[in-house]
Amino acid sequence: MAANSVVRVTDLNFSSIKSSLRDYLSSQSEFNDYDFESSTLSMLLDIMAYNTYHTSFYTNMVGNEMFLDSAQLRNNIVSRAKMLGYTPRSFQGSEATLQLTVTAVDTPARITIAKDTAFTSTIDNKSYKFVVPQLTYIDDNNGVYSANVAVIQGEPLTHRFTVSTSSPIRYVIPNPKVDIRSLSVQVQESSANSTTSSYQVASDLSAVVANTKMFFVQENEDSQYELIFGDGVFGKALKNGNIVIASYRINEGTLTNGANNFTATGRVGGYSTFSISTSSAASGGANQESLTSIKYNAPRAFESQGRLVTKADYKTVILNENGDIQAVSVWGGEDNKPPIYGRIYVSMKPTDGNIAADQIKDRIKSSLITRNMLSIEPVFVDATFLYVVPTVNVRYNPNNTSESAAAIADKIATKIIAYETDSLTNFDSKFYLSKFTKSIDDADTSIVGTLADILYQKRFTPVTTAATAYNLAFNNAISNPHSGHLYAISTSSFTTGSKTAYYDDDGKGNIRSYFIQNNSRTYISTTAGTIDYATGLVQLDNQLITAYSGSEVKVNMVPLESNVFTVRNQLLLIADVVINVIDDNTGKVSATLKDINTSGQTAALLQSQTGSIIY
C-alpha cells in the first residue's frame, strides 16, 4: 500500500500543492523510479500546481461572492441585498434654506415660486445648481413678501422610454448620480395620446393588486438605478406604445455641503426685484451608499420590514433611508429623564458636522410619521456634547530619535485626533484612558511612557439679559475629595455684576461663585447652584451672566474614574488638549503644544442649554 495515496487539499498555496503532487506521484508504483526534480517533470508539476492553485483561488472567490458578508464586488453585494428587499441609497443633494424677500408693486395675495426655480452657489470657484423642490408660496404680509424657502442641490432631468412588448427594454436611468428621492414617474398612453397617469414607487406590497400603478427601483450591475413595472398580476403592466416619463435630479453629493451664498438665475415668482439671504447653509448631501454600509443595513432593513415599532426599527429605517445621517440614538420616553410616556426620542449625527439641520429633521420626521404607531410621537432632540479635556505628559528618550521634541508633539497631536475620529464622535462612545495613552505611546519609538490627567467638560451659552437657570448633565460620577477639598469644579471666566467671576464647589454639593482678590477667592454667592457628585448633574440657579470669555462658559469637572461614558443623545469629543513632551534624561519639558485641531476644539457646536432640558 502506498504511503501517500491521496493528494493533500488543505494547503492552498503553490509550494504546498506542488509538494503534495510530487509526494503523491512518487508513492505510486508506476512512478517510484522517476526523478521528480528533473527539469521536465518539475516543469510539468509547476503547470499542474499553478492550474490547481488558480482553480482553487477562483472557486474560493466565487464562494465568497455568494454571501453578503464576504462578497467584495459591488454588483454581487447589491444582488445579495436585493434578495433581502433592500435598495442601496443613491446620491443625495444637499439642502439649504433661503430667506427670499420679493418686491411686488402689484401687491398680489401671494407669490408663487415654481418648482425647479433655480439658484446657484459657488464653492472652490465651481458653480452648483440648487432648485426649489416643490411648488412654494410667499403670502402677503402687509405688503411685505418674505419667507423661508427650501432649496436642494441638483440638476432636473427627464428621460423617456417607449414601451415595446415585442422587444422589451430595461428602464435604466442613465446617470449614477441620480437622487432617487426626487424620482417621479408618469406613463403616457402613446405618442398620439398625451393622457398621462402617475405611478408611485411601491412601498406597501400588501396593497398592490393587478391594476395598481406602481414601480420598483433597484440598483443594477452598473451602479445605475432601474425601474421595474408590474406584470398585470402584481401591479399594472405597461402596454405596447406607452411612454414612460421619468423625472429626477442628478447631484454632486457631499461636494456642496456648506454652500451658503446663493444667487438666482432668473426671476423669482415672476419678479425681478428681490433679495436673498441664507437662513441655513447647505447640508445633508451624501454620496452613493458604500459597500460596508450596504452589508450592515440590508439585513437590518429586512428585519424591520419598514415598520416602526421598536427602537431598533427607528434606527434602522433612518440610517437606511438617509445617507446624510452617520449615527442615530433612539430611546423610549420611559427611559428619558424625566420619563415622558407616549414618545420616542431620536437624536442624529449627520455625516457632515455634529448637529442635524432643521430641514433634515423635518424631512425625516415627515417620513417617520407615515409609518409610525399612532400612539407614539417621535421627538427629535439635538445632540449634546461631553468633552474630555486631557493634559498629556509624554516622556521621550532623545537618544532614540532624530526628531525634535516639537516634531514628536505634532505626532502625538495626530494620534489624539485619530483616536477621537476612530473611537469617539458617535453615540454610545466610550473613552478609555488606557487605550488613549496606548495610542500616544505608539506615536514614536522614542516615547518611553505617557501619563494623562483628564477633566470632563460641559459648555453653555449664557443669556446675558436675564437671570437664567442652567442644567448640565455630565452623566458620569464626579470626584468629591471631602478631606482637604480641592474643588471638583472649575470654569472659564464670566462677568456678573462688575466682577470677573468663576464657579467652584464646597465639597458638600453646593456650587459657589467667586472672584479673585489679592490672590485669594472672595465669594459672591455660596448657593449659586447644586452638584450631584454621584450622577454628575450640575444645576445653576438663576444666574445673571452679563458677559463671558470666548464663545461660551466652560465647566470642568474632575472625574471619579478615568474612563468616560455617554448616554442617550450625548456625543463624546476631545477639546482643550495640552501636550507636554518631557526629556526623560533631564526631566525637563522640551516642547508644549495646546489646542490641537480636534472636532471638539474646532467644530461649531454651540447650543443653548437653558431651562428644562432633555439629558
Buried (B, 14 or more C-beta within 10 A) or exposed (E): EEEBEEEEEEEBEBEBBBBBBBBBBBBEEEEEEEEBEEEEBBEBBEEBBEEBBEEBEEEEBEEBBEEBEBBEEBBBBBBBBBEBEBBBBBBBBBBBBBBBBBEBEEEBEEBEBBEBBBBBBEBEEEEBBBBBBEEBEBEEEEEEBBBBBBBBBBBBBEBEBEBEEEEEEEBBBEBBBBBBBBBEBBBBBBEEEEEEEEBEBBEEEEEBEEEBBBBBBBBBEEEBBBBBBBEEEBBBBBEEBBBBBBBBBBBBBBBBBBBEEBEBEEEBBBBEEBEBEBBBBBBBBBBBBEBEBBBBBBBBBBEBEBEBBBBEBBBBBBBBBBBBBBBBBBBBBEBBBEEBEEBBBBBBBBBBBBBBBBBBBBBBBEBBEEBBEEEBBBBBBBBBBBBBBBBBBBBBEBEEBEBEBEBBBBBBBEBBBEBBEEBBBBBEBEBEBEEBBEBBBEBBEBBEEBBBBBBBBBBBBBBEEEEBBBBBBBBBBBBBEEEEEEBBBBBBBBBBEEBBBBBBBBBEEBBBBBBEEEEEEEEBBEEBBBBBBEBBBBBBBEBBBEEBEEEBBBBBBBBBEBBBBBBBBBBBBBBBBBBBBBBBEEEEEBBEBEEBEBBBBEBEBEBBBBEEBBB
